[in-house]
Amino acid sequence: MRTTLTIDDDLAGLLKARARQLGIPFKEAVNRALRAGLGEAATMRRGHPPKTIPHSFAFRPGVDLDKLGQLADELEAEAYAATAERVRDPARRQRSRSRA
């Protein structure tokens, strides 16, 4: 967009010096300074914003959301019982093998 700006002399001098220092046109130096001054609001958006696709991660029927702690305890107890059963089983099998 083309527009006319009235810039104070001291600011124009600083912008011209910055443009020379960076090796860019005066117009680009002004645009960069404005973007930096405005912050993130002036950053140019590239492309479309990401699209969020919602998905329902519903619990299975019968799972009470108010009793999730109890469910975790029950699952932990079941896992412990299965581990304890596996630990006991090999000892019984070894005895039966040694008799044969």
N, C-alpha and C positions, 0 to 999 in steps of 0.2 A: 504494500500500500504506500502510496506516495503522499507525503504531507510536509508542511512547513513548520519548523520548530525554531523558537528563539532561545538560543543557549547563551548563558553568561560567558563573557570573554575568558575568564579563568578556567571554566569548565571546558570550553572549546579547546583551549590550549592543552589541557590535560588529555583530552580525547585525541587530539592530533598527535601528541607525543606518543600515546599508547599505540595508535595505529601505525606510526612509523616504527616503533619498537617491535611490534608483532609482525610487521610487513603485511598489513591488511588494509583495505580501503577504510576511509573515515566512516562511511555508512555502516560497515560491519562492526567497527569499534563502538559506535553508538548503540547498535542493536545488542551487542554483548553486554555493554554496561547496563542497559535497561533490563535485560534478562537477569543479570546478577543482582540488580537492585530490587527487582520484583520477587526474586527467589523462585521457588518451585512452581508458583502460579504461572510463570511465564515459560516454563519448559514446554517444548513442543511435543505433542503426542504423536507417536508413530503408529499407524494402523489403528485397529479397533481395540477397545479394552478387552481383556480376557473374558470369556463367557463361562459362567458357572453353571454346571449341570447338577441339579439336586438329585439325591438318591436316598431312598428310605432304607435305613439300616435297622429295621424294626426287630425287636426281640421275638423269639418264638412264643407261640401261645402258651400260657401257663407260667411265664416268667414274670414275677411281681417285681417291678422296679424298686419298690420300697424295701425289698428283702434281698438285694444283691449281695450284701455282706454274708447273709446266711447261705446263699447259693455258693459263694466262693468257699466258705467253710466246708460245705458238703462235698464240693468237688475236690478240695484238698484232702479231706478224710478218705474219699474213695481212692485217690491216687496213692495215699499212704498205705491203705489196706492192700492194694494191688502190689505195691512194692514189697510189703511184708510177706505176702503170699509167695512171691517169687523167691524171696530169700529163704523161706522155709522149705520150699519144694525141692531144690537140689540136694539138700541134706537127706531127705527121705529117699530120694532116688539112689543116692550113693550107698545107703545102707542096704537097700534091696539088691543092688548090683553085687555088693561084696559077699552076700550070702549065696548067691547063685554060682 
